[in-house]
């Protein structure tokens, strides 16, 4: 990734509170990451600290696992993760306390 891409990736958490990371080990040193895995993540709404996004294929990591996976980069501090189905029905709500460099995992069974 070029320097401009790295700069844009590093400022995204400041603008929206979280960002998606291309690889689970690619999080920046001053941020934490949460890996979410499920049979199907596309079409679910992800909310991190009250800011939401609809998950698409573009947000998923490419891998050999049969599970979809998305990695979210977050700044240190408390993070509330909520996921909703297509009908806006809550599926999960979890709160993490994160330090720089932490890696947390969330497995959503549907």
C-alpha positions in Angstrom: 0.0 0.0 0.0 1.4 3.4 -0.8 1.9 6.2 1.7 -1.3 8.0 0.8 -3.3 4.9 1.4 -1.7 4.3 4.8 -2.4 8.0 5.7 -6.0 7.7 4.7 -6.4 4.4 6.5 -4.9 5.8 9.7 -7.2 8.9 9.7 -10.4 6.9 9.2 -10.8 5.9 12.8 -10.6 9.6 13.8 -13.4 10.5 11.3 -15.9 7.7 11.9 -14.6 5.9 15.0 -13.7 2.6 13.3 -12.3 1.3 10.0 -12.1 -2.0 8.2 -8.6 -3.7 8.0 -7.6 -5.7 5.0 -5.8 -8.4 7.0 -6.2 -9.5 10.6 -2.6 -8.7 11.4 -2.5 -5.4 9.5 -4.0 -3.2 12.2 -1.9 -0.1 13.0 0.3 -0.3 16.1 -1.7 2.4 17.9 -5.1 0.8 17.5 -6.9 -2.4 18.5 -8.8 -4.8 16.2 -11.9 -6.9 16.5 -12.4 -9.8 14.1 -16.0 -10.8 13.5 -16.8 -14.2 12.0 -20.1 -15.7 10.9 -21.6 -18.0 8.3 -22.9 -14.9 6.5 -22.1 -11.2 7.3 -23.2 -9.6 4.1 -26.4 -7.6 4.6 -26.0 -7.3 8.3 -25.8 -3.8 9.9 -22.8 -3.3 12.1 -22.8 -0.6 14.7 -19.7 0.5 16.6 -20.2 3.1 19.4 -23.4 4.2 17.7 -22.0 4.6 14.2 -23.5 2.1 11.7 -22.6 0.6 8.3 -24.3 -2.1 6.2 -21.8 -4.9 5.6 -21.1 -5.7 2.0 -18.8 -8.2 0.2 -16.1 -5.4 0.1 -15.8 -5.4 3.9 -15.0 -9.1 4.1 -11.5 -10.6 4.3 -10.6 -13.0 1.5 -9.6 -16.3 3.0 -9.9 -20.1 2.8 -12.3 -20.4 5.8 -15.9 -21.3 5.2 -16.9 -18.4 7.5 -17.2 -14.7 6.5 -14.8 -12.5 8.4 -14.4 -8.7 8.8 -11.7 -7.0 10.8 -12.4 -3.7 12.4 -9.7 -1.3 13.5 -10.6 0.8 16.6 -8.8 3.3 18.8 -8.1 2.4 22.4 -10.9 2.7 24.9 -14.4 1.2 25.3 -16.2 -0.1 22.2 -19.8 -1.3 22.0 -20.4 -3.6 19.0 -24.0 -4.3 17.9 -25.1 -6.3 14.9 -28.6 -6.3 13.4 -30.2 -8.5 10.7 -31.8 -7.2 7.5 -35.1 -6.5 9.5 -33.1 -4.4 12.0 -33.6 -7.1 14.7 -30.7 -7.1 17.2 -28.5 -10.2 16.9 -25.7 -9.3 19.4 -24.5 -6.6 21.6 -21.1 -6.8 23.2 -18.8 -4.3 24.9 -15.0 -4.5 24.8 -12.4 -2.5 26.6 -9.5 -2.1 24.2 -5.8 -1.2 24.6 -3.5 -0.4 21.7 -2.5 -3.6 19.9 -5.3 -5.7 21.3 -6.9 -8.3 19.1 -10.4 -9.5 20.0 -12.6 -12.0 18.3 -16.4 -12.2 18.0 -18.1 -15.3 16.6 -21.7 -14.7 15.5 -23.7 -18.0 15.1 -26.8 -17.7 13.1 
